[in-house]
Amino acid sequence: MTQDAIDTVHAAAVSLGAAMGDGRWLSPGEAYELAVEGLPPETIEAVRMRLAGAPVDINLVARPGLRRLLLADMDSTMIEQECIDELADMAGAGEAVRAITARAMNGELEFEDALRARVSTLEGLPSGIIAGVIESRISFMPGGRQLISTMRAMGAHCALISGGFTHFTAHVAGTLGFDQHQANMLIEADGRLTGKVAEPILGRDAKVAALNRIAADLGISPAEALTVGDGANDVPMLKAAGLGVALHAKPAVRAQVPVQINHGNLTALLFLQGIARAQFVD
């Protein structure tokens, strides 16, 4: 982030009636925190428009500080892929399944019905193919390791809650260091996938339920939690938390979630909590 961008944000906020306080670099040239009072959340889009076209994320966060709970989506959030799409590729149905995934993540289809339809294309695949997909096709979203290690080192609890599948969440959670994970289970028989997923399906309502349950287990309120996701099934979870972040999200999600990371990587979630790069744990 350049000084010109900071000056533009400052001028835009003042023009909208905000009072400006002190600012500081959380990471020189990368992340800047500026105290603002009197700027309604709904006007943040006007500030963003002043920097339209610039690769800069502008967000308004009430009471920055470490959130005691992180609840993260997996597909296209903690990993760069949609695991169902990668499995469908192996079944020769990749193009059709990707189209369904895109519509579901943009809120055009009910998540549960869309998942059943996509999983049905996997019928007959050998179960061992899952391990091959994990090894050869799954890559982590940049910044994820620092996000989890830093938050855990500071005392936060980190949970991976996914509408994907347990084979993948076990790998991602174990590699990145999540405290727990929850996802859907692919049904197998005689060493092959049956094309069915165990019911009930973990979708949007289950993600909110997981947020409330884990927060209660920790003795905290959902208002003390940070959630992150990219798809329509994540929106209720993002809205239910004290800080919900849409990460490189679908247009329908960005329209509903005011805190957005459209250019940065997962370390931006640390900046949103007021954590400087010098405090990151690798």
Secondary structure, 3 states (H helix, E strand, C coil): CCHHHHHHHHHHHHHCCCEEEEEEEEECCCEEEEEEECCCHHHHHHHHHHCCCCCCCCCCCCCCCCCCEEEECCCCCCECCCHHHHHHHHCCCHHHHHHHHHHHHCCCCCHHHHHHHHHHCCCCCECCHHHHHHHHHCCECCCHHHHHHHHHHCCCEEEEEEEEEHHHHHHHHHHHCCCEEEEECEEEECCEEEEEECCCCCCHHHHHHHHHHHHHHHCCCHHHEEEEECCHHHHHHHHHCCEEEEECCCHHHHCCCCCEECCCCCCHHHHHCCCCHHHCCC
